[in-house]
């Protein structure tokens, strides 16, 4: 399975859909300060182990699995590594190019 690196524009399009699981891999403090609207926070250090549970929770809530799985971190490095590691395990995931620092869309404070 492969992973993709996506642009802000692509993420903006996914944010208009109801089948996106957006995962913020930054610290709890940074997430609470501000994050992309609709994102859920996950600790990057345990993401590989915790991801199946996150997907199960999403599917339980929405009735279907997410069509789009997007990860982001501060600058895009950790989300890229995590996306690669999840892809090796069979997940079709994407990483936001440049991370939260490059994001210019709507955030939640």
N, C-alpha and C positions, 0 to 999 in steps of 0.2 A: 504494500500500500504506500502511496506517496502523499506528501503534504505540499501545500501551496503557500506562497507568500502573497498576500493581497494588499491592495492599496486602500487608502482612506475612502476613495470613491466607491470601490467595490463593497467595503464594509457599510457605507452609507446606504447602499442598495439593499443589503441583507437586513439592515435595521428596519426597513420598511415591511419586512415579511414577519409572519408569526411563527416561523419554524427555525429560528436561530438560537443557538446556545452560545452565548458570548462569555468567555471566561477571563477574568482579570487575575493575573498571576503576581501582582505586586503585593507589597506589605499591607497588612490590615490598616495601618495608619494612613497610607497613601490612598487606599481604596475608600476609606471613610471620609477623607478630605475631598476627594473628587474621583469620579469614574465615569465611563461611558454608560449612558442610559441603558438599562436592561442587563448589564453585566452582573454575573455572580462571581464572588471571590473564591479562589482556591489557592492553597499554599503550593507554590511551585515545587517545593522539596518533596511533597507527598503526592503530587499530581498523578503520577503513573499508577499508584495504588488506589487513589481516591476517584479516578475518572469513571470507572464502571458504576460506582454508586451515584455519581452526579448524573450520569446518563439515565440510570434507572429512575432517579427522582424526577428528571425532566419528563420521561415517558409516562410516569405515573400521573404527573400533573396535567400533561397535555394530551395524553392518550396515544401519542405517536412519538417515534424517535425524532430528534432534530434533523432537519435536512442539511443544516450548515453548522459546523463546529469551528468557532474562531477563538483563538487565544491571543492575548496581548500582555505585555509587561511594560516596563518603563521605556526601553529603547528598542525592543524587538529581539534582543539576543536570547534571553531566557525563554521567551515564547517560541522562538525558532527551534531551540534545542528540545524543548518539551514537545513541540509538534512532531519533530523527527522521531523522538522516542515513542510517542503514541502511534505514529504511522507504522513503525516497525511492529507494533502490537495489533495492527489491523484497523486502526481508526483513520477515517478520512478527515483530517483536520487542516486548518489554515492558521497562519500567523500574520498578524497585522504588521506590515512593513514599517519600521521606525517606532513602533509601539505607541504608548500613550503620549510621549513627547511630540510626536508628529501629528497626533489627532487634533483636528480643528473643528470637529462636529459638536453635537450637543453632549454635554456632560451633566452629571448630577452632583450637586454639592451638598 
